[in-house]
Amino acid sequence: MSTIVSLPDQSTATLPKKNYINAEHGLLSWLLTADHKRIALLYMFSITFFFFIGGFFAGMVRLELLTPAGDLMAADTYNKMFTMHGIVMIFLFLVPSVPATLGNFFLPIMIGAKDLAFPKINLLSWYLYMAAGIFVITTLVLGGVDTGWTFTTPLSTHYLNTHVATTATGIFIAGFSSIFTGLNFIVTVHRMRAPGMTWFRLPLFVWSNYAASVLMVLGTPVLAIAIVLVALERTIGIGVFDPTKGGDPLLFQHLFWFYSHPAVYIMILPGFGVISEVVSTFTRKRVFGYTAVAFSSVAIAVFGFFVWAHHMFIMGVSNYSALVFSLLTMLVAVPSAIKIFNWAFTMQKGSITFETPMLYVFGFIGLFTIGGLTGVFLGSLGMDVMLTETYFVVAHFHFVMVGGMLMAFLAGIHFWWPKMTGRMYPEGVSKFAAVVTFIGFILTFFPQFVVGYLGMPRRYAAYPPEYQVLNVLSTAGATVLGVGYMLPLFYLAWSLKYGAIAGSNPWQATGLEWQIQSPPLTENFTETPIVTQEAYDYEWLAKKQERELQHVG
Amino acid sequence: MQISPVLWQFLTKWLTSSALWPDQASTIAPWADALYIFLWLMTVVGVILVGALVLFFAIRYRKERHPEAVQIEGSTLLEATWTIIPLGIFLFVFVWGAWLYFRIYNPPADAMQVYVVGKQWMWKAEHPGGQHEINALHVPMGRPVQLTMISQDVFHSYSIPAFRVKREVIPGRYTTVWFNATKPGTYHLFCTQYCGTLHSGMVGEITVMDPADYQKWTEESTSGMSLAQNGERLFASLGCISCHSGNATASGPNLAGIYGSKIKMDDGTEQVATDGFLRDVILNPSQHVPYGYKPIMPTYQGQISEEGLIDLVEYIKSLKTNYRVQQTLDTSKSDDAAPITPAASQKVTQ
């Protein structure tokens, strides 16, 4: 039986003298670093910056929808607001969020490697990300773009005079950043595992990031092609999407969704990994059905490529291809259901504590279950006809992306914060923030399911007055949600100076990352670890701690 | 799944009369609502199940009550259960949804035809009798109405929430949707595909009328010319009749009775003459050469508006016999008003 032995009292402890943060000094040492942990921090700052920019636009959109008349801003401005919200949040926040920050920081450590396989490409991919960000910011300064994040042709190619090309370039470059990250992860997982770290000893966070990387590498080039074709069509009028030149406007939809549907899984899969780590740690148990959870990530990645046309059920695709894509969509829902039950049953006979990351996990499970099941509405052909392109879709994907992905991201940030900074965040206020976020979220997005079935289309600046009550609720919720997101910004910054010293393993977790000092050394491990146990082996951990205590004693 | 009819009636009546439910105004609406209610039941049961499991475990196995975790490997039986049961439910939803989809998009043969052209930013509806409406559509109650739709510029989407139908309106191809309205009244018409600046202004009203009222409306708002008549005039003015005269010696095929028939093409394939096919032939004739004819027809790309194409197709549809072509030929010869088009001049020089 496992006994968790408490480590020596650390109230008088100090941060390790030597770590990756103080290894080198000066701005240049950060800008030219090849250390995956420093690059992860660079990403974290930039991603947080873009998250709040995207959040600002979301706030403006919700504010406009407070009244049925489009009276806060011109229709044109409103269109630019939701376009920028979508582009910034998806390409500059959701896609890179967990892989580029938490993945970059922890994936090498979790498999016992000193760095990623290609440290300089890793830095390059951050620079590409920043270049993409600069293009998007430039677009903003120049006056914005109003294509919607989906860039639908021929609207984007022939009918808009806004800065489509600048934004498209940004997204094209961001795509390379994501391809490089994916390649780096795949090669690292294949080639850099420590001795004894077999595939089925990998932490589930590594599995899910691996699956997401495969999607990034295979899917992103198709988006790049679609974007280049849009640019060529705009500038020299090649006509692949233009029916008057024999082109097919539906072709763009196929190309775009071939990436953008798998992209949903690029966004959510790494989040699944975080949830597995956190659930295991705070229940002190192996993840129930480890193999099933690992393979369900792979299954999602594989099936994810065969469902894109469910975005086109109402576009006059043949009834029979609609049938096939609907069936495949139903199949992709199953692995997600498997994971939910596995997480729930991991808690069975555990020894559960309720630290902040765990609260976010509870939030995640609730919201993602709703998000996933409402996805079945949209995969169901006849129902999709009524619901697609309405606020029901908006509510559904915000439940999955914001309720799921962002909750997982916040769970991960709080979970690994002590390891990254060496200091604890304040527990009370962070629990409060988690609850505020959850309540704000439900209030914001639940009314949108209802208003969606009533028929309110998405991307509307003005709407019929009978939808107002639900929209007011939604905007009120967005305000609460905004507060929930601002709080961590302040208390995490506070903790950098005043937080309690964390010690190497504050959660008594099993992962390799918890067996090294916090914050880690630049080279992660002083000697290459030899792995003899499965991931989440708490009995091994207890024995190890006992040995260490005897050693100290 | 069997629900007692009384309970079902109560449930749908109560739900559908509340402000949180859209009007039910077509034959499809009750079917869609039934699936929608089922899906919410599935969601609520799923969330309660997961929520109850998580809450139960969290309370039962919290550290104070259960200080030592028991390591469990997993369970193939449980894994199989929660793979197969959701799979079964999802497949059931798939079949139900597919059945509804085919019901929504397979129009009955006797449906009344209305054409819709979407443009930035208005909906233009054209009834066969020549009635034109902008951002409005009048339809009779209790009669299937089929809309044949096309966009003149970007993607739009024609959505009537009260009927639970929606279809994308696409540049370059006809899409169709049909409904059978069941309740007189005025309902929202939305464009649901983002189409530029005034996207949220591209809205309109669908008015469902008693058949008698609809009859009256048709008579009052007629422009005096049916779509087919407009098409006939265009057919003459564009010079189409000079080749498609129906004579045995004509250089183009006879169009009488061609709509809906199979045409043997020069490349050996067979094509069915649908609305979309006829439109495409007018715009891209060189890609659709019928067997036995020379590829001499010029393109009319950019010369005819989408409304004009609809008129032409409607005219071709109305040609059941050769009589109308002959008559058109005679009238156009007699008043000599038809301008000489490239098509006609080409014919002359040959």
Chai-1 contact restraints between the chains, C-beta under 6 A:
chainA,res_idxA,chainB,res_idxB,connection_type,confidence,min_distance_angstrom,max_distance_angstrom,comment,restraint_id
A,M1,B,E68,contact,1.0,0.0,6.0,A-B,restraint_1
A,A75,B,T197,contact,1.0,0.0,6.0,A-B,restraint_2
A,A75,B,L198,contact,1.0,0.0,6.0,A-B,restraint_3
A,D76,B,T197,contact,1.0,0.0,6.0,A-B,restraint_4
A,G148,B,Y194,contact,1.0,0.0,6.0,A-B,restraint_5
A,T152,B,F155,contact,1.0,0.0,6.0,A-B,restraint_6
A,P154,B,V154,contact,1.0,0.0,6.0,A-B,restraint_7
A,L155,B,V154,contact,1.0,0.0,6.0,A-B,restraint_8
A,L155,B,G196,contact,1.0,0.0,6.0,A-B,restraint_9
A,Y159,B,V154,contact,1.0,0.0,6.0,A-B,restraint_10
A,Y159,B,G196,contact,1.0,0.0,6.0,A-B,restraint_11
A,P243,B,P171,contact,1.0,0.0,6.0,A-B,restraint_12
A,P243,B,G172,contact,1.0,0.0,6.0,A-B,restraint_13
A,P249,B,P171,contact,1.0,0.0,6.0,A-B,restraint_14
A,R284,B,A69,contact,1.0,0.0,6.0,A-B,restraint_15
A,K285,B,A69,contact,1.0,0.0,6.0,A-B,restraint_16
A,R286,B,Q71,contact,1.0,0.0,6.0,A-B,restraint_17
A,F288,B,G74,contact,1.0,0.0,6.0,A-B,restraint_18
A,G289,B,G74,contact,1.0,0.0,6.0,A-B,restraint_19
A,G289,B,E79,contact,1.0,0.0,6.0,A-B,restraint_20
A,A292,B,E79,contact,1.0,0.0,6.0,A-B,restraint_21
A,I314,B,K166,contact,1.0,0.0,6.0,A-B,restraint_22
A,I314,B,R167,contact,1.0,0.0,6.0,A-B,restraint_23
A,I314,B,E168,contact,1.0,0.0,6.0,A-B,restraint_24
A,M315,B,E168,contact,1.0,0.0,6.0,A-B,restraint_25
A,G316,B,T175,contact,1.0,0.0,6.0,A-B,restraint_26
A,L323,B,A98,contact,1.0,0.0,6.0,A-B,restraint_27
A,S326,B,F94,contact,1.0,0.0,6.0,A-B,restraint_28
A,L327,B,F94,contact,1.0,0.0,6.0,A-B,restraint_29
A,M330,B,F90,contact,1.0,0.0,6.0,A-B,restraint_30
A,M330,B,F94,contact,1.0,0.0,6.0,A-B,restraint_31
A,A333,B,F90,contact,1.0,0.0,6.0,A-B,restraint_32
A,V334,B,P86,contact,1.0,0.0,6.0,A-B,restraint_33
A,V334,B,L87,contact,1.0,0.0,6.0,A-B,restraint_34
A,A337,B,P86,contact,1.0,0.0,6.0,A-B,restraint_35
A,I338,B,T83,contact,1.0,0.0,6.0,A-B,restraint_36
A,I340,B,V50,contact,1.0,0.0,6.0,A-B,restraint_37
A,F341,B,W82,contact,1.0,0.0,6.0,A-B,restraint_38
A,A344,B,V50,contact,1.0,0.0,6.0,A-B,restraint_39
A,A344,B,L53,contact,1.0,0.0,6.0,A-B,restraint_40
A,A344,B,V54,contact,1.0,0.0,6.0,A-B,restraint_41
A,M347,B,F57,contact,1.0,0.0,6.0,A-B,restraint_42
A,Q348,B,F57,contact,1.0,0.0,6.0,A-B,restraint_43
A,K349,B,Y61,contact,1.0,0.0,6.0,A-B,restraint_44
A,K349,B,V70,contact,1.0,0.0,6.0,A-B,restraint_45
A,G350,B,Y61,contact,1.0,0.0,6.0,A-B,restraint_46
A,G350,B,A69,contact,1.0,0.0,6.0,A-B,restraint_47
A,S351,B,K63,contact,1.0,0.0,6.0,A-B,restraint_48
A,S351,B,H66,contact,1.0,0.0,6.0,A-B,restraint_49
A,S351,B,P67,contact,1.0,0.0,6.0,A-B,restraint_50
A,S351,B,E68,contact,1.0,0.0,6.0,A-B,restraint_51
A,S351,B,A69,contact,1.0,0.0,6.0,A-B,restraint_52
A,I352,B,A58,contact,1.0,0.0,6.0,A-B,restraint_53
A,I352,B,Y61,contact,1.0,0.0,6.0,A-B,restraint_54
A,I352,B,R62,contact,1.0,0.0,6.0,A-B,restraint_55
A,T353,B,K63,contact,1.0,0.0,6.0,A-B,restraint_56
A,I365,B,V54,contact,1.0,0.0,6.0,A-B,restraint_57
A,T369,B,V47,contact,1.0,0.0,6.0,A-B,restraint_58
A,T369,B,V50,contact,1.0,0.0,6.0,A-B,restraint_59
A,I370,B,V47,contact,1.0,0.0,6.0,A-B,restraint_60
A,L373,B,T43,contact,1.0,0.0,6.0,A-B,restraint_61
A,L373,B,G46,contact,1.0,0.0,6.0,A-B,restraint_62
A,V376,B,V93,contact,1.0,0.0,6.0,A-B,restraint_63
A,F377,B,L39,contact,1.0,0.0,6.0,A-B,restraint_64
A,S380,B,V93,contact,1.0,0.0,6.0,A-B,restraint_65
A,S380,B,G97,contact,1.0,0.0,6.0,A-B,restraint_66
A,L381,B,G97,contact,1.0,0.0,6.0,A-B,restraint_67
A,L381,B,A98,contact,1.0,0.0,6.0,A-B,restraint_68
A,L381,B,Y101,contact,1.0,0.0,6.0,A-B,restraint_69
A,G382,B,G97,contact,1.0,0.0,6.0,A-B,restraint_70
A,G382,B,L100,contact,1.0,0.0,6.0,A-B,restraint_71
A,G382,B,Y101,contact,1.0,0.0,6.0,A-B,restraint_72
A,G382,B,I104,contact,1.0,0.0,6.0,A-B,restraint_73
A,M383,B,L35,contact,1.0,0.0,6.0,A-B,restraint_74
A,M383,B,G97,contact,1.0,0.0,6.0,A-B,restraint_75
A,V385,B,I104,contact,1.0,0.0,6.0,A-B,restraint_76
A,V385,B,K166,contact,1.0,0.0,6.0,A-B,restraint_77
A,M386,B,A32,contact,1.0,0.0,6.0,A-B,restraint_78
A,M386,B,R164,contact,1.0,0.0,6.0,A-B,restraint_79
A,E389,B,S157,contact,1.0,0.0,6.0,A-B,restraint_80
A,E389,B,T192,contact,1.0,0.0,6.0,A-B,restraint_81
A,V450,B,L20,contact,1.0,0.0,6.0,A-B,restraint_82
A,L454,B,P22,contact,1.0,0.0,6.0,A-B,restraint_83
A,G455,B,P22,contact,1.0,0.0,6.0,A-B,restraint_84
A,G455,B,P161,contact,1.0,0.0,6.0,A-B,restraint_85
A,P457,B,F190,contact,1.0,0.0,6.0,A-B,restraint_86
A,P457,B,T192,contact,1.0,0.0,6.0,A-B,restraint_87
A,R459,B,Y194,contact,1.0,0.0,6.0,A-B,restraint_88
A,Y460,B,S200,contact,1.0,0.0,6.0,A-B,restraint_89
A,A461,B,S200,contact,1.0,0.0,6.0,A-B,restraint_90
A,A462,B,S200,contact,1.0,0.0,6.0,A-B,restraint_91
